[in-house]
């Protein structure tokens, strides 16, 4: 078995960027690129690349269950609530790119191994993938009483799916900061910045910590940054952590790889990088079992 077959539902920015990344994978192969609009830019690009496409969306997978073992759902939170039970019944390992939070949260650098025995894995949000690892790192070495995240992205990088899911974004990011990051109380805010030229994705973390040991916090954040860069090369800490007025602040920037989207769209790149990381690990374990 050379590669594990995957299907992508959703042919917008995230789905198309996933397609480009999967083309480079040594263990994944896209067998079907599925949406509703046969004339979408994503489907047109996939056709030019020789990838099988359909405008039947999830119905194609229902009618052709052998087409793939892994499914990436890059549609919307509302759509995934409909898709999830269908994919579960079909026995597909599902990676939910929306903030629907049907399945288990996964931030690869924190809890990848726990996600591989699930049938539905949620990628949280772009802000969650960027900030939960640092929240987790800080919470391991300090008593965090409250943590707030402000995710700022270029307006041009926020497609229809992102805009339709703003409420879900803030709630899901907050939930992941608590559930995966180990934070007691948290809040998430997203800002769509219309500046021209478009800004690169930036996330700032503000934490209230009792008697912070800044040496330990800086070391924890630095080590986590290096781990994330193994699968998100454009990820870097650009500020701190610093202590001011009883508050610890650190900021990160994510530059995209430019596979399909502009490099300023690091918000989309980080979530697709994380999803491919999970799928490749699952595929490697699956191939190992079949050898």
C-alpha positions in Angstrom: 0.0 0.0 0.0 1.8 3.2 -1.2 -0.5 5.9 0.1 -3.7 6.3 2.1 -6.6 7.7 0.1 -8.2 10.9 1.3 -11.2 13.0 0.3 -11.7 16.7 0.8 -15.2 18.2 1.2 -15.2 21.9 0.6 -13.4 23.5 -2.3 -12.8 27.0 -0.9 -9.6 28.4 0.5 -8.9 25.8 3.2 -9.9 22.9 1.0 -7.8 24.0 -1.9 -4.8 24.7 0.3 -5.2 21.2 1.8 -5.2 19.8 -1.7 -1.9 21.5 -2.5 -0.2 20.2 0.7 -1.5 16.7 0.2 0.0 16.6 -3.3 3.4 16.8 -1.6 2.7 14.1 1.0 4.6 10.8 0.9 1.7 9.0 2.6 -1.5 10.7 1.5 -3.2 10.8 -1.9 -6.3 12.9 -2.7 -8.8 10.6 -4.4 -11.8 13.1 -4.5 -12.2 16.8 -4.2 -15.8 17.4 -3.4 -18.0 20.6 -3.3 -21.3 21.9 -4.6 -20.2 24.4 -7.2 -18.7 22.7 -10.3 -17.2 26.1 -11.4 -15.5 27.0 -8.2 -11.8 28.1 -8.5 -10.8 25.2 -6.3 -12.5 22.6 -8.5 -11.1 24.2 -11.7 -7.6 24.0 -10.2 -8.0 20.4 -9.1 -9.2 19.4 -12.6 -6.1 21.0 -14.2 -4.0 19.0 -11.7 -5.7 15.8 -12.8 -7.5 15.3 -9.4 -11.0 13.7 -9.5 -13.7 16.2 -8.6 -17.4 16.2 -7.9 -20.2 18.7 -7.3 -22.1 16.2 -5.3 -20.2 17.0 -2.0 -20.7 14.4 0.7 -23.2 12.5 -1.4 -20.4 11.3 -3.6 -18.6 9.7 -0.6 -21.9 8.2 0.5 -22.4 6.6 -2.9 -18.7 5.7 -3.3 -17.5 4.8 0.2 -14.4 3.0 -1.0 -13.0 6.3 -2.5 -11.2 7.3 0.7 -10.2 6.3 4.2 -9.7 9.8 5.6 -12.0 12.8 5.0 -11.2 16.4 5.6 -14.3 18.5 6.1 -13.5 22.1 5.1 -17.0 23.4 4.8 -18.7 25.2 7.7 -19.7 24.4 11.3 -23.4 24.0 10.3 -22.6 21.7 7.5 -20.3 19.5 9.6 -23.0 18.9 12.0 -24.9 17.2 9.1 -21.8 15.5 7.7 -20.4 14.1 11.0 -22.9 11.2 11.6 -22.8 10.2 7.9 -19.0 10.0 8.0 -19.1 8.1 11.3 -21.5 5.5 9.9 -19.2 5.1 6.9 -16.2 4.5 9.2 -14.1 7.4 8.0 -11.4 9.0 10.0 -12.7 12.6 9.9 -10.7 15.8 10.3 -13.1 18.6 11.0 -11.6 21.9 9.8 -14.6 23.9 11.1 -15.3 25.1 14.6 -18.2 22.7 15.0 -16.5 20.8 17.8 -18.3 17.5 17.2 -15.1 15.4 17.9 -12.1 15.6 20.1 -9.9 18.8 19.9 -6.5 18.1 18.5 -3.5 20.5 18.5 -0.8 18.2 17.2 2.1 19.5 19.3 0.1 18.9 22.5 -2.2 15.8 22.1 -1.6 14.2 18.7 -1.5 10.6 20.0 -4.8 11.0 21.8 -6.6 11.9 18.6 -5.6 8.9 16.5 -8.0 6.5 18.0 -11.0 8.9 17.5 -13.4 8.8 14.5 -13.8 12.6 14.4 -11.0 15.1 15.2 -11.6 18.8 15.5 -8.8 21.2 14.4 -10.2 23.9 16.7 -9.6 27.2 14.8 -6.6 29.0 13.3 -6.3 31.0 16.5 -6.5 27.9 18.6 -3.8 26.1 16.7 -1.6 29.2 17.1 -2.2 30.0 20.8 -3.3 26.8 22.6 0.3 25.3 22.5 1.7 28.4 24.2 -1.1 28.5 26.7 -0.3 24.8 27.4 3.4 25.5 27.7 2.8 28.4 30.1 0.3 26.5 32.2 2.9 23.8 32.8 5.2 26.1 34.6 2.9 28.8 36.1 -0.4 29.2 37.8 -2.5 31.0 35.1 -5.6 32.6 36.6 -6.9 34.1 33.4 -5.7 34.1 29.8 -7.0 36.2 26.8 -6.2 35.7 23.1 -6.5 38.3 20.4 -6.2 36.9 16.9 -5.7 39.4 14.2 -5.9 38.4 10.5 -6.1 40.1 7.2 -9.6 40.7 6.1 -8.7 39.3 2.7 -7.7 36.0 4.2 -11.2 35.5 5.8 -13.4 33.7 3.4 -17.1 33.0 3.6 -16.6 30.1 5.9 -14.6 32.1 8.4 -17.0 35.0 8.4 -20.0 32.7 8.8 -18.3 31.1 11.8 -17.2 34.1 13.8 -19.3 33.2 16.9 -18.2 29.6 16.8 -14.5 30.7 16.4 -14.5 32.6 19.6 -16.3 30.0 21.6 -14.4 27.0 20.2 -11.0 28.8 20.7 -11.9 29.5 24.3 -13.0 26.0 24.9 -9.8 24.6 23.5 -7.7 27.0 25.7 -9.4 25.4 28.7 -9.7 21.8 27.6 -6.4 21.4 25.8 -4.4 24.3 27.1 -5.2 23.7 30.8 -6.3 27.2 31.5 -8.9 27.9 34.2 -10.6 31.0 32.6 -10.1 32.2 29.1 -11.4 34.5 26.4 -10.8 34.7 22.6 -11.3 37.6 20.3 -10.8 37.8 16.5 -10.1 40.9 14.6 -10.4 41.1 10.8 -8.0 43.9 9.7 -8.8 45.5 6.3 -5.3 47.2 6.0 -3.6 47.3 2.6 -1.3 45.7 2.0 -2.8 42.8 4.0 -1.2 42.1 7.4 0.3 38.8 8.3 -1.6 36.8 10.9 -0.7 37.8 14.5 -1.9 36.5 17.8 -1.3 38.0 21.2 -1.7 36.2 24.5 -2.3 38.1 27.7 -2.1 36.1 31.0 -2.7 36.9 34.6 -0.2 34.8 36.6 0.5 34.5 40.3 4.2 35.1 41.0 5.4 34.2 37.5 8.9 32.8 37.0 9.7 34.5 33.8 12.8 32.4 33.2 10.8 29.2 33.2 8.0 30.8 31.1 10.4 32.1 28.4 12.1 28.7 28.2 8.7 26.9 27.9 7.5 29.2 25.2 10.8 29.0 23.3 10.8 25.2 23.4 7.1 25.0 22.2 7.9 27.5 19.4 10.6 25.1 18.0 8.2 22.1 18.2 5.5 23.9 16.3 8.0 25.0 13.6 8.6 21.4 12.7 5.2 21.3 10.9 4.4 25.1 10.6 7.7 26.6 9.4 6.3 30.1 9.3 5.5 30.2 13.0 7.5 32.5 15.2 7.3 34.3 18.5 7.8 38.0 17.9 7.3 39.4 21.4 8.3 38.2 24.8 7.1 36.7 27.0 7.3 40.0 28.9 5.9 40.9 32.3 4.3 44.3 32.7 1.8 45.6 35.4 1.3 42.1 36.6 0.4 40.7 33.2 2.5 38.4 31.0 2.3 39.1 27.3 3.6 37.2 24.3 2.8 37.6 20.6 3.3 35.2 17.6 3.2 35.7 13.9 2.4 33.0 11.3 3.7 33.4 7.7 2.0 31.1 5.3 3.9 28.7 3.0 2.2 30.1 -0.1 1.0 26.8 -1.4 -2.3 28.2 -2.6 -2.9 31.2 -0.5 -0.8 34.4 -0.1 1.9 34.2 2.6 0.0 36.7 4.8 -2.8 34.1 5.2 -0.9 32.3 7.9 -4.2 31.9 9.7 -5.3 29.4 7.1 -1.9 27.8 6.6 -1.5 26.9 10.3 -4.7 24.9 10.4 -4.1 23.1 7.2 -0.5 22.2 8.3 -1.9 20.8 11.5 -4.6 18.8 9.7 -2.0 17.2 7.3 0.2 16.5 10.3 -2.5 14.5 12.0 -3.6 12.7 8.8 -0.1 11.7 7.9 0.5 10.2 11.4 -2.8 8.3 11.1 -1.9 7.1 7.6 1.6 5.9 8.8 0.0 3.9 11.6 -2.6 2.5 9.2 0.0 1.4 6.7 2.1 -0.1 9.5 -0.9 -2.2 10.6 -1.4 -3.5 7.0 2.2 -4.5 6.5 
